[in-house]
């Protein structure tokens, strides 16, 4: 960008250099922490639709961010994404309007705080099997007095604005996973924890914990889902679940209000399969997988 100051063409190089205005520091255009779209959906009593990312690519994340999904989750537990990848993906997600969400590798302060410091606005905590596990996740997500999160929002404060510390506890979402029989048995303890506004059912692990193969819809499994939704309503907690395009309708009908409906790797695989099948004049596999 040219300076507004006029420069004499006949002046010496030194004089011309001194006459040029120094670059102005960049001004943060976002001085106030933005709202969490997930929370807005929950407050309105609406269903939040989400996407799942396992591919370690900021490019595919940009494609996901360009959609009208309400949240996008970076899977650092089972996905192929490490911390360095997640930072680039979070940068890409800033371009969109979805809540940047991270499923951390495990329920530990270091994993949770690093994801939040990098810019995540929601944390999905895996393998929360008890009230004690839930307390540990909540403590890691929130600053005192609500929790025990260490202060150091390296990227988050720069992106979200100067009031990050003041607003974070009200904006951040801590979402423990319910994915074992043990967790279901302590559901009241988990749902009554201060700081838990939603839970997220991992249907594959829940089915395995119940002695079933993943992806089945046996009556006992569906009854467990219904019991989880009923308990969430009792405690005014949003029930969430991992789903596929073909199971989303059933899950919404059962009362789930946070539903992952698309995942990047299966969509990519399905697109490749469909393109090859179309070129060969064959039928295409829909590849309706949750991961």
ZIHUHU-V447046 format. One record per pair of residues at least 6 apart in sequence whose ideal C-beta (glycine too) atoms are under 8 Angstrom apart, sorted by sequence separation. I is the first residue (numbers start at 1). J is the second residue. If there is no record, write none. Layout:
i & j
I & J
I & J
This chain:
i & j
41 & 47
42 & 48
75 & 81
76 & 82
94 & 100
105 & 111
127 & 133
128 & 134
141 & 147
142 & 148
143 & 149
177 & 183
178 & 184
190 & 196
207 & 213
208 & 214
212 & 218
232 & 238
233 & 239
277 & 283
278 & 284
8 & 15
41 & 48
53 & 60
65 & 72
74 & 81
76 & 83
93 & 100
104 & 111
116 & 123
140 & 147
142 & 149
153 & 160
157 & 164
160 & 167
183 & 190
207 & 214
232 & 239
252 & 259
277 & 284
8 & 16
11 & 19
53 & 61
64 & 72
81 & 89
104 & 112
115 & 123
138 & 146
139 & 147
140 & 148
141 & 149
143 & 151
156 & 164
157 & 165
191 & 199
207 & 215
212 & 220
243 & 251
251 & 259
277 & 285
7 & 16
125 & 134
128 & 137
138 & 147
139 & 148
140 & 149
178 & 187
190 & 199
205 & 214
207 & 216
212 & 221
38 & 48
76 & 86
90 & 100
139 & 149
204 & 214
210 & 220
229 & 239
241 & 251
274 & 284
8 & 19
37 & 48
53 & 64
61 & 72
104 & 115
112 & 123
153 & 164
203 & 214
204 & 215
210 & 221
228 & 239
248 & 259
273 & 284
274 & 285
7 & 19
74 & 86
90 & 102
125 & 137
153 & 165
156 & 168
178 & 190
273 & 285
7 & 20
51 & 64
61 & 74
102 & 115
112 & 125
243 & 256
248 & 261
5 & 19
123 & 137
151 & 165
176 & 190
207 & 221
210 & 224
270 & 284
273 & 287
5 & 20
74 & 89
153 & 168
206 & 221
241 & 256
270 & 285
5 & 21
51 & 67
74 & 90
86 & 102
225 & 241
239 & 255
240 & 256
243 & 259
245 & 261
270 & 286
3 & 20
4 & 21
123 & 140
239 & 256
240 & 257
241 & 258
243 & 260
244 & 261
245 & 262
270 & 287
3 & 21
51 & 69
102 & 120
107 & 125
123 & 141
203 & 221
206 & 224
239 & 257
240 & 258
241 & 259
242 & 260
243 & 261
269 & 287
50 & 69
53 & 72
100 & 119
101 & 120
104 & 123
107 & 126
238 & 257
239 & 258
240 & 259
241 & 260
49 & 69
50 & 70
51 & 71
52 & 72
53 & 73
100 & 120
101 & 121
102 & 122
103 & 123
104 & 124
106 & 126
107 & 127
176 & 196
238 & 258
240 & 260
269 & 289
49 & 70
50 & 71
51 & 72
52 & 73
53 & 74
54 & 75
72 & 93
100 & 121
101 & 122
102 & 123
103 & 124
104 & 125
105 & 126
106 & 127
107 & 128
174 & 195
175 & 196
178 & 199
266 & 287
48 & 70
50 & 72
51 & 73
53 & 75
99 & 121
100 & 122
101 & 123
102 & 124
103 & 125
104 & 126
143 & 165
147 & 169
174 & 196
175 & 197
177 & 199
178 & 200
179 & 201
184 & 206
203 & 225
233 & 255
266 & 288
48 & 71
50 & 73
52 & 75
56 & 79
99 & 122
101 & 124
103 & 126
146 & 169
174 & 197
175 & 198
176 & 199
177 & 200
178 & 201
179 & 202
232 & 255
266 & 289
54 & 78
55 & 79
56 & 80
72 & 96
79 & 103
173 & 197
175 & 199
176 & 200
177 & 201
178 & 202
179 & 203
201 & 225
266 & 290
54 & 79
55 & 80
56 & 81
94 & 119
112 & 137
116 & 141
143 & 168
173 & 198
175 & 200
177 & 202
179 & 204
180 & 205
181 & 206
229 & 254
266 & 291
53 & 79
54 & 80
55 & 81
56 & 82
72 & 98
74 & 100
76 & 102
77 & 103
107 & 133
142 & 168
143 & 169
179 & 205
180 & 206
225 & 251
229 & 255
263 & 289
265 & 291
54 & 81
61 & 88
65 & 92
71 & 98
72 & 99
74 & 101
76 & 103
77 & 104
113 & 140
142 & 169
179 & 206
182 & 209
201 & 228
229 & 256
263 & 290
53 & 81
57 & 85
61 & 89
65 & 93
70 & 98
71 & 99
72 & 100
73 & 101
74 & 102
75 & 103
76 & 104
77 & 105
90 & 118
91 & 119
112 & 140
178 & 206
181 & 209
226 & 254
263 & 291
41 & 70
56 & 85
64 & 93
66 & 95
67 & 96
68 & 97
69 & 98
70 & 99
71 & 100
72 & 101
73 & 102
74 & 103
76 & 105
77 & 106
86 & 115
90 & 119
107 & 136
112 & 141
180 & 209
181 & 210
199 & 228
225 & 254
226 & 255
58 & 88
62 & 92
65 & 95
66 & 96
71 & 101
73 & 103
90 & 120
107 & 137
109 & 139
142 & 172
179 & 209
260 & 290
58 & 89
61 & 92
65 & 96
67 & 98
83 & 114
87 & 118
109 & 140
141 & 172
225 & 256
38 & 70
57 & 89
61 & 93
64 & 96
86 & 118
87 & 119
108 & 140
142 & 174
222 & 254
37 & 70
38 & 71
56 & 89
58 & 91
59 & 92
62 & 95
65 & 98
107 & 140
116 & 149
141 & 174
199 & 232
37 & 71
58 & 92
64 & 98
76 & 111
83 & 118
117 & 152
53 & 89
113 & 149
117 & 153
118 & 154
119 & 155
120 & 156
138 & 174
112 & 149
113 & 150
116 & 153
117 & 154
118 & 155
119 & 156
137 & 174
117 & 155
118 & 156
199 & 237
201 & 239
203 & 241
204 & 242
76 & 115
109 & 148
113 & 152
117 & 156
137 & 176
198 & 237
199 & 238
201 & 240
203 & 242
109 & 149
116 & 156
119 & 159
184 & 224
187 & 227
191 & 231
197 & 237
198 & 238
199 & 239
200 & 240
201 & 241
202 & 242
203 & 243
109 & 150
119 & 160
187 & 228
191 & 232
196 & 237
197 & 238
198 & 239
199 & 240
200 & 241
201 & 242
134 & 176
198 & 240
200 & 242
246 & 288
133 & 176
184 & 227
188 & 231
191 & 234
192 & 235
245 & 288
184 & 228
187 & 231
191 & 235
244 & 288
244 & 289
74 & 120
191 & 237
244 & 290
51 & 98
188 & 235
243 & 290
50 & 98
128 & 176
146 & 194
147 & 195
242 & 290
73 & 122
77 & 126
123 & 172
125 & 174
128 & 177
146 & 195
121 & 171
122 & 172
123 & 173
125 & 175
127 & 177
128 & 178
178 & 228
50 & 101
71 & 122
73 & 124
121 & 172
122 & 173
123 & 174
124 & 175
125 & 176
126 & 177
129 & 180
116 & 168
121 & 173
122 & 174
123 & 175
124 & 176
125 & 177
127 & 179
130 & 182
122 & 175
124 & 177
126 & 179
127 & 180
129 & 182
130 & 183
142 & 195
129 & 183
141 & 195
128 & 183
131 & 186
134 & 189
138 & 193
201 & 256
116 & 172
130 & 186
134 & 190
138 & 194
129 & 186
138 & 195
131 & 189
135 & 193
138 & 196
200 & 258
130 & 189
131 & 190
134 & 193
37 & 97
130 & 190
198 & 258
37 & 98
38 & 99
131 & 192
37 & 99
128 & 190
131 & 193
134 & 196
36 & 99
38 & 101
90 & 155
94 & 159
175 & 240
87 & 155
101 & 173
99 & 173
101 & 175
103 & 177
215 & 290
124 & 200
126 & 202
38 & 121
175 & 258
38 & 122
36 & 121
36 & 122
204 & 290
203 & 290
34 & 160
33 & 160
34 & 161
33 & 161
30 & 159
32 & 161
28 & 158
30 & 160
31 & 161
32 & 162
33 & 163
30 & 161
31 & 162
32 & 163
33 & 164
31 & 163
39 & 171
28 & 161
28 & 162
33 & 167
39 & 173
32 & 167
33 & 168
36 & 171
38 & 173
35 & 171
36 & 172
34 & 171
36 & 173
33 & 171
42 & 197
42 & 198
39 & 197
38 & 198
71 & 258
73 & 260
52 & 242
48 & 240
69 & 262
42 & 238
49 & 248
64 & 264
60 & 264
47 & 252
50 & 258
52 & 260
60 & 268
47 & 256
48 & 257
50 & 259
51 & 260
54 & 263
55 & 264
47 & 257
48 & 258
49 & 259
50 & 260
51 & 261
52 & 262
53 & 263
54 & 264
55 & 265
46 & 257
47 & 258
48 & 259
49 & 260
50 & 261
51 & 262
52 & 263
53 & 264
54 & 265
45 & 257
47 & 259
49 & 261
51 & 263
52 & 264
51 & 264
55 & 268
78 & 291
42 & 257
41 & 257
42 & 258
75 & 291
38 & 258
54 & 291
52 & 290
52 & 291
